């Protein structure tokens, strides 16, 4: 099987990285996957991506960068994504990756008018989400881990809204046949989420957040693992389908 490509768009905070590893480590732990079956490309360090035909699927990580900065490396990734033929391979964008997918295909991204969404948050699937081959593996109402300041204002033409909550209207969407964006973090654990809150506690307190309550509300859940495992199943199914043609 061709490798799963992890497009790394940034590094974890140093305090998080020392204790829990990097973004790709979060993903691999949820998948219980051997790192040798993945190709991790840190594009924020101006590393080049392989040809689409050389990989089985794509995961785009989160980042502490902002999509609206349109950094050259980010615009390079957007152009690379646009070159993927429809239905050629599954793509999953997480947080920054979710926003980058939306912007790359004509959507609009900007700062959320209500500020930061962080911690454990309730999320609802839409009718399209309940029928979706990826998001449909989740309960109609589920808890996800969130950490984002920017948001998708407008989806690309033809994209389907798959999940939302009272804060975030596009917590997930599908584009083309098999490109998905999720604003929440399926790769996070409760421990990582609490660590992010702790690492930013002074900034959060200054912005009016109740840091103690945020940390207390973080609960363990398996929804992120379920989503990533389902995505890997779709990657394998796509590869089998291509090989059989």
Buried (B, 14 or more C-beta within 10 A) or exposed (E): EBBBBBBBBBBBBEEBEEEBBBBBBBBBBBBEBEEEBBBBBBBBEEEEBEEBEEBBBBBBBBBEBBBBEEBEBBBBBBEBBEEBEEEBBBBBBBBBBBBBBBBBBBBBBBBBEEEBBBBBBEBBBBEBBBEBBBBBBBEEEBBBBBBBEBBBBBBBEEBBBBBBBEBBBBBBBBBBEBBBBBBBBBBBBBEBBBBBBBBBBEEBEEEEBEBEEBBEBBEEBEBBBBBBBBBBBBBBEBBEEBEEE
